[in-house]
Amino acid sequence: MDDRAATDKGVITSLHNAQIKALRGLYARQGRRRASAAPLEGAHLVEEALAAGVPLLAAYLGPIFLERGEGARLAAALESAGVPVTLVADEILRRVADAEAPQGVVVVAAIRRGGDPAEAAQAIGERARRSAAGGPGVPVAILAERVQDPGNLGAIVRAVDAAGGAGVVVTAGTVDQYSPKVLRASAGSLFHVPLLEVEDVAEALELLRPEGLEPAATLPVGGELPWCLDLRRPTLLLVGNEGSGLSPAAVKAARARVVTIPMPGRAESLNAGVTAAVLLYEALRQAAAPDGGR
């Protein structure tokens, strides 16, 4: 079926349309890597991308969404930014979208895979040093080692953004930060914080130790209490995989600097996103207290 047969009065009405096929391809990790692009779903995420100056390549809107005031305003903002806007039948967009309750808007964003690791490390270091010197936020970055749940990684990114953290580091084996689920869970925060992609913890430390960040491993047992750890200093908090936790190499790299969140209840552990949020806000508490609150 050609593209002319797949449209109705300017509205794409078929999954066989070439643009829709290309869009669907971005929902696979390899498709995103090949195209250096990712789909953004929902008005809020698209608005955050626009505000952050993320390069947007194409926009697909459903007629029902466009009829609403919010949809019309977003379409105008996209067109003003030079983003081509294409109408797609609502049923087609529902079948393409990853969200359980699609909003009727999917925008393709250009993504910069990896980038220059040294530049990303420098950006994290600058933010950490600024916070440690009394600036806003906290001098803490979070490293996610093989975190595989999209909700967890998105929550980590969002917590770093909310607390004014220094950045996020992801190792090989971690879920793709540009997957639709991670992007939605981050609520646009991925556009606001420095992101460093590394092979493993050793590479992260090789890049970040010269920037002044020292590692601390998070473990469910055996570490010191969060308020006993000085989080006013530039720190790289290592958070591990949901099932197996941190690798032995990561724990060793922390050089016995280990922190454990107390759990007097019956839960065996906290997920990676909650762990990161608790420790970031402990860092924020310490930063606000005259003596560090320790």
C-alpha positions in Angstrom: 0.0 0.0 0.0 1.5 3.4 -0.9 1.3 6.5 1.2 -1.5 8.0 -0.8 -3.7 5.0 0.0 -2.7 5.2 3.6 -4.1 8.8 4.1 -7.6 10.3 4.3 -7.9 14.0 3.8 -4.4 14.6 5.1 -4.7 12.2 8.0 -2.6 9.1 8.0 -4.9 6.1 8.4 -2.7 3.1 8.0 0.1 1.3 9.8 1.6 0.7 6.4 2.4 4.3 5.8 6.2 4.8 5.5 6.3 7.5 8.2 4.4 5.3 10.6 6.7 2.3 9.8 9.7 4.5 10.6 8.1 5.7 13.8 7.3 2.2 15.0 10.9 1.3 14.4 12.0 3.8 17.1 10.3 1.7 19.7 13.1 -0.9 19.4 16.5 -0.1 21.0 18.3 -1.0 17.8 16.0 1.2 15.8 16.7 4.1 18.1 20.4 3.5 17.8 20.3 3.3 14.0 18.3 6.5 13.6 19.8 8.4 16.6 16.2 9.3 17.4 13.6 8.4 20.1 9.8 8.8 20.4 8.5 11.2 23.0 4.9 10.5 24.1 2.6 12.9 25.9 2.2 16.6 25.9 4.3 17.2 29.1 7.3 15.3 27.8 7.2 17.2 24.5 6.8 20.5 26.2 9.9 19.7 28.4 11.8 18.8 25.3 10.8 22.1 23.6 11.8 24.1 26.6 15.2 22.3 26.9 16.0 23.0 23.2 16.1 19.3 22.3 16.2 18.9 18.5 12.7 17.6 17.4 12.4 16.0 14.0 8.8 15.3 13.5 5.5 15.4 15.3 2.5 13.1 15.0 -0.8 14.3 16.5 -4.2 12.7 16.7 -7.3 14.7 15.6 -9.0 14.3 19.0 -5.9 15.7 20.8 -5.6 18.5 18.3 -9.2 19.5 18.9 -8.5 20.3 22.5 -7.0 23.6 23.5 -3.9 21.9 24.9 -3.4 20.1 21.6 -3.8 23.2 19.5 -1.4 25.2 21.6 1.2 22.4 21.4 0.8 22.1 17.7 1.4 25.8 17.3 4.5 25.7 19.5 5.9 22.8 17.4 5.2 24.5 14.2 6.8 27.7 15.5 9.9 25.7 16.4 10.0 24.4 12.8 8.9 20.9 13.6 6.8 19.2 10.8 3.4 18.3 12.2 1.5 15.3 10.7 -2.0 14.2 11.6 -2.5 10.5 12.3 -5.7 8.7 13.0 -6.2 8.3 16.7 -6.5 4.5 16.4 -3.2 4.3 14.5 -1.5 6.4 17.2 -2.9 4.2 19.9 -1.5 1.1 18.2 1.9 2.8 17.8 2.3 4.3 21.2 3.8 2.4 24.2 1.8 4.1 26.9 -1.3 2.2 28.3 -3.3 5.4 27.9 -1.8 7.3 24.9 -2.5 11.0 24.8 -2.6 11.3 21.0 0.8 13.0 20.5 4.2 11.4 19.6 7.2 13.5 18.7 10.5 12.2 17.3 13.5 13.7 19.1 17.1 13.5 17.9 19.3 11.9 20.5 23.1 12.2 20.9 24.3 8.7 21.8 27.2 8.7 24.2 28.6 12.0 23.3 32.1 12.9 24.6 32.5 11.1 27.9 35.1 13.6 29.1 32.7 16.5 28.5 29.9 14.7 30.3 32.3 13.9 33.2 33.4 17.6 33.3 29.8 18.8 33.4 29.0 16.4 36.3 32.2 17.6 38.1 31.4 21.3 37.6 27.9 20.8 39.1 29.2 18.8 42.0 31.9 21.4 42.9 29.4 24.2 42.6 27.0 22.6 45.0 29.8 21.6 47.4 30.9 25.3 47.5 27.4 26.3 48.7 25.6 26.6 45.4 22.2 25.1 44.7 21.5 21.4 44.8 23.8 18.6 46.1 27.2 17.5 45.0 26.0 13.9 44.5 25.7 12.0 41.2 24.1 8.6 40.9 25.6 5.7 39.0 23.2 3.0 37.9 25.0 -0.3 37.4 23.0 -2.7 35.3 19.6 -1.3 36.4 17.2 -2.9 34.1 13.7 -1.7 35.2 12.7 1.4 33.1 10.7 2.8 35.9 13.7 2.6 38.3 16.1 4.4 35.9 13.5 7.1 35.1 12.9 7.6 38.8 16.6 7.9 39.4 16.9 10.6 36.8 13.9 12.4 38.1 15.2 12.3 41.7 18.6 13.7 40.6 16.9 16.5 38.8 14.5 17.3 41.7 17.3 17.4 44.3 19.7 19.4 42.1 22.1 16.5 41.8 25.3 16.5 39.8 24.2 14.0 37.2 23.5 10.4 36.2 26.0 7.7 35.1 24.8 4.5 33.4 26.9 1.4 32.8 26.6 -1.2 30.1 23.7 -3.6 30.9 21.5 -0.8 32.1 18.1 -0.3 30.3 18.2 2.2 27.4 17.7 5.7 28.9 15.9 6.7 25.7 13.3 3.9 25.9 9.7 5.3 26.0 9.1 3.9 29.5 12.3 5.5 30.9 11.5 8.8 29.2 8.0 8.9 30.6 9.2 7.9 34.1 11.8 10.7 34.0 9.0 13.2 33.2 11.4 15.2 31.1 14.2 15.3 33.7 16.5 13.4 31.3 16.7 16.7 29.4 17.9 18.6 32.4 20.8 16.6 34.0 24.2 15.6 32.6 24.3 12.0 31.5 27.5 9.9 31.3 27.5 6.5 29.6 30.3 4.1 30.6 31.2 0.5 30.2 31.6 -0.2 33.9 32.3 1.4 37.3 36.0 1.4 36.7 35.6 3.7 33.6 33.3 5.9 35.5 35.8 6.4 38.3 38.6 7.0 35.8 36.6 9.9 34.4 35.1 11.3 37.6 37.8 10.9 40.2 39.8 13.7 38.5 36.7 15.8 38.8 36.7 15.3 42.6 33.9 12.7 43.0 34.6 9.8 45.3 32.5 6.6 45.2 30.2 5.2 47.8 28.4 1.9 47.4 24.8 1.4 48.5 24.2 -2.0 50.0 21.1 -3.4 51.8 23.2 -4.4 54.9 26.6 -3.7 56.4 27.1 0.0 55.6 27.1 3.1 57.7 23.9 5.0 58.1 23.2 7.7 55.5 23.4 10.6 58.0 26.9 9.3 59.0 28.2 9.6 55.5 29.4 13.1 54.5 27.3 13.9 51.4 28.4 17.5 51.4 31.5 16.4 49.4 31.4 15.5 45.7 30.2 11.9 45.8 29.3 9.2 43.2 26.6 7.0 44.8 26.7 3.5 43.2 23.2 1.9 42.9 22.9 -1.7 41.6 20.8 -4.1 39.7 17.3 -4.9 41.1 18.0 -8.6 41.6 21.7 -9.0 42.2 22.7 -5.5 43.5 26.1 -4.1 42.9 28.8 -6.2 41.4 31.8 -7.2 43.6 34.0 -4.9 41.5 31.8 -1.9 42.2 31.8 -2.6 45.9 35.6 -2.9 45.9 35.9 0.3 43.9 34.1 2.1 46.7 37.1 1.4 49.0 35.0 0.4 52.0 32.8 3.6 51.7 29.5 1.8 52.0 26.1 3.2 53.0 23.0 1.3 54.1 19.5 2.8 54.4 17.9 1.4 57.6 14.8 -0.7 57.2 13.2 -1.4 60.5 10.1 -2.8 58.8 9.7 -6.1 57.1 10.7 -5.1 53.6 13.9 -6.9 52.4 15.1 -4.0 50.2 14.3 -0.8 48.5 14.2 -0.4 44.7 16.9 1.5 43.0 14.8 4.6 42.4 13.7 4.9 46.0 17.3 4.3 47.2 18.6 7.1 45.1 15.9 9.5 46.2 16.3 8.8 49.9 20.1 9.4 49.7 19.8 12.5 47.5 17.4 14.1 50.0 19.7 13.1 52.9 22.4 15.0 51.0 20.0 17.9 50.6 19.3 17.8 54.3 23.0 17.9 55.1 23.5 20.8 52.8 20.8 22.8 54.5 22.0 22.2 58.0 24.7 24.5 59.4 26.8 21.6 60.6 25.7 19.1 58.1 23.1 17.7 60.4 25.5 14.9 61.5 
